[in-house]
């Protein structure tokens, strides 16, 4: 064999090796493409599942917030109801009555008025009234007169606190 034959043989071997390498690379590329398509499908499924889970979590958070708001509303309603029934009127003597704060909570800016309360000697606004305490006021003693006291107050000394109202019958003078 001559040098030219060896060169030709080397060229054939290199060409054959390149062809084999190209076939192997093509097979690998097809396998990689198939694997990528599978991963793409998995990724799309995972994205859809994540979106659904996020939507469900948002819905659950909204339900929890609504339940908390309802619970707060019920608690406030009960607190307001307890505040409204915390008053009692007791006849002391003659034309004097006492307004009792029967709750443990203090009341602020308490005002006593109404058809049973004396207009000649109206009670001043009580800036602060402790729980389980009373305040004296003058009432009317006219026979047949409506004997009712209307009470307004605030549950806190805060200017933004809502004004609450209660009306109660005044017991007859004895």
Buried (B, 14 or more C-beta within 10 A) or exposed (E): EEEEEEEEEEEEEEEEEEEEEEEEEEEEEEEEEEEEEEEEEEEEEEEEEEEEEEEEEEEEEEEEEEEEEEEEEEEEEEEEEEBEEBBEBEBEEEBBBBBBBEBEBBBBBBBBBBBBBBEEEEBEEBEEBEEEBBBEBBBBBEEEEEBBBBBBBBBEEEEEEEEBEBBBEBEEBE
